[in-house]
Amino acid sequence: MRVTPDALLLGPLALSWPNLALLLGVFTFIWLSARRGVEGKAWGVVLVAGLAARVGYALEHHAVWPSLGAALLGIVDIRTGGWHGWAGLLGGALAAWGLLGREAVRLVLPGVASLAVALLPLGLQHGLQRGLAGGQSELGDRVVFYLEPGQSRPSEARWGDLPRPMLVNFWATWCPPCRAEMPLLVEYQRKGYPIVLLNAGEDPGAIQAFLRQSGLEARVFLDGAGLQQAFQVSGLPTTLLIGPEGQVVARHLGPVNRAQLEALLQRLR
């Protein structure tokens, strides 16, 4: 077991702090509800609260979804995260009242305790990432290589010469979540956003084969300068928002959806 700024590492499993907070909160709520004899109803409350939080998130960011189908898919696909806390609390409260009536008061203590427990890993995440808020000026002279669309031989660049602020995405072709989010990242890169797709040390031929098979054209960087270790990346994909001075402004472990990407890019402006 190892603690990183983005996740709790359990062998090959990287459990992000938000996901750990969610799991601990649900476990605490169900366990305390079971001790009060309402475990079955508690599961119903959890499911309704989760659905309400996802729907609330999709509605909050409705303008970024290209279609209703994409918004519905965003609700179903929970891999990227994204929850509307107040919508979830309201949905859970209504579900508790509907299932238990006046007996819903028996879920108040489990609910408060689960929220308190969930805040613990989020607080730890804040402290760990705050310690990395300094600049990364020592990385400026490191050399990175990149491939333009259709290019077979990599070109060379200094890390410090890349435009900042920028969004850096660490990925690999063998990583299913990376493959899933790649079309979205390429779409925004081709729109002109400063998105650096930094492959985690794979052979250029494998990268180009993946892009051809996926029908994608993108500029891809190769991490031969130890940047994955320098930025303490604990799992793939990981997306970092790099500020004007080279400091890490925001970190996201796991695939990003359109709403999350838009939110990160807003901070570039």
N, C-alpha and C positions, 0 to 999 in steps of 0.2 A: 504493500500500500504506500502511495506517495501523494503528497499534496502539491498542486501546481496552481498558478494564478487562475486557470480556467476550469480545473476539474479535480476531482478525487480519482486517482488512478488505482484501479484494482486489477493488477496484472495487465492483460491487454485491454481491459475495459476502461474507457475514460468517461466518467460520470460527471457531467457539467454541474456546477453549483446550483443553477436554477432547477435543473432536473432533480438533483438530490433534495433540494428544498421542497419540491412538489411531492416526491415520494415520501419524505419524512412527515410532511404535513398530512397526507392522506393516511399513512400508517397510524399516526397519533390519533387522528379523528376516528378511524374505525376501531382502534383498540379501546379508546375511552368510551366510545358508543357501545361497544360490546359489553363492557363492564356495567353499563346502565340498562342492558337488555334490549337495545334498539339497533343492533348491528345491521340487520336486513334493511331497515329504513335508512340507515346511514349510508349504505352503498347507493341507494336511490338518490339521496341528496348529493353525493359526490358526483354521480354521473350527470345530473341536471346542472350542477354548478359548473362542471367542466365544459359542458356543451354551451351554456350561457356565456362563459368566459371566452370561448372560441368565436361564437357568433358575434359577441360584442366587439371583439378584436377586428373581425372582418368588416363589420359595419363602421367602426372607427376609421378604418383605412380604405373605405369603399372606393375612393377616387383612384387608387393606384392599381386596382385589379382591372385587367383589360376586358373582362367579361364576367357575367354572372357565374358561368361554369368555373372560371378560374377562382372566383371567390369561394364557391362551394368546395372546390378541391382544397383550397387553403384551409378551410375549416376542418376537413377530414384529415389532412396530412399534418399530424401533430409533431413530426420530426423536427420541424423548424422552430417550434415553440410559438410564443405570441399569445398572450392572454390578457383579457380586460378584467382587472381585479374587481372593480365595483359591479360589473355585470355578473361575474361569477358569484359574488356574495349575495346579490339580490336574487339570482336564480336559485342559489342554495337555500336562502331563507324562505322563499316561496314554496320550494319543494318540501322543506321541513314542515311548514305549516299545513300543506296539502296532505302530507303523509301521516302526520302525527297530531294535527290540530293543536290544542292547548298543551299537549304533551311535548311540543317542539322545544319547550324550554329545557328539556333534558339534554338537548344537543348544544346548548349555549357554551357550557364548560368545555366539551370536546372541541368546539369550533375555535374558541379563544386559545386554547392550549395548542391546537394544530398550527394556528397562525404564528404563535410565539416560537414554536419549534422550527417552523419553516424559515423564520428570519435568521436563525443561527448560521446556516451555510451561506446565506446571502451577505451577512455581515462579514464573515470570513473572506468571502470573495472580494468584497470592497477593500478590506485591509490588505490582502495580497496584491491586488491590482494597483492600489494606491502606492505601494512600494516600488512599482515599475513605472511610475509616471514621469521619471526623468527622461532627458533626451538620449538619443542613440548616436551621438556625434562620432563615437569611435568606430562606427560601421561605415562611415563615409568613403573610406578608401578601399573597401572590399569590392572585388570585381565580380560581376554577375554576367551571365550570358543569356541571350534571348533569341527566340526564333520568330521571324515575321511570318505571316500566312504564306504557305507554300515554300518557305525557305528551308533548305536541308542542312545548311551549315550555320551554326550559331554566330551571332555578332556579340561584341563585347561592350560593356558599359560599367561605369563606377556607380555603386549604390547611391553615393552622395549626389550624383548628377541627375538622378531621377526627379521628376517634378513632384513637389510637395505643396500642400497636403495631398495624400493619396490613400487609396484603399488597397490593401495587400491581402490576397487570398492564397493561402497555402493549400495545395491540393495534390492528388495523384490519380492516375488513370484506374488503379485497382480499387479505389475507394468509391463504393456505390453512392453515398450522399454527395460526394464531389461531382460525380458524373451527372447526378440529378440537377444540381444547381448551376452547372457550367453554361447551359444555353442562356440562362438569365444574366449571368455575369458577362458573357460575351456580347449579348445584346446591348448592355449598358456601356461596355468598353467601346463598341463600334459607334455608339452615340457620342463619343468624345470624353467620357468621364475617365479620370485618372485611376484606372483599375489595373493593378499589377497582378497577373496570374502567375504565381510563383510555384512551379512544380517541385515536389519534394525529392529531387535527385534521380529522376528516371532518365532512361536513355532517350535522346531526341527522336529516334525512330519510332519508339513506342508512343510518344506524345503526338507526333504527326499522324500516325496511324489512327489513333483515337479521334483526333480532330476530323480526319477525312471520313471515318465511319459515321461520325456524328453530324457531318455536314456543317462544321463550324470553322470559321476563319477568325483567328485571334492571334495577338502577340502574346507569347508565353515565355516567361523567364525560367531559368534553371537554377536551382539552389545549390550551387557548388561552393558557396562562400560561408556555409554554416549559419545561415540566417535563421533557420528553424530552431537551432539551439540558442542563438543569441536572443531571440524574442520569446524563448521559453514556450514554444508551441507544444502542447501536450496531446493533440489529436488532430485528425483531418476530417473535414475541412476546418480551418480556422481563418477568420477574417479579422484583420487589424485596420483600424483607422489611424493613420500616421499624420501627425500635425506638422505645421511649418518648420518646427525645429527638430523634427525627427522623433518626437516623443509619441508614445502610444496613447491615443486619446480614448479609444474604445476597443474592446475585444469581443469576439463572438465565436464560440466553439460550436460547430455543427453547421448544417446547411442554412443558408439565408433564404427567406421568401421575398417576394417583391416589396412588401411593406417594410420589412426590416432593411432591405437594401436602400430603399428610398430614404428611410430615416437616417441611415449612415451617410448617404450622399448629401443630405441636407446640411449635415455638420461640416462638410467640406467647403461650403460657401461662406 
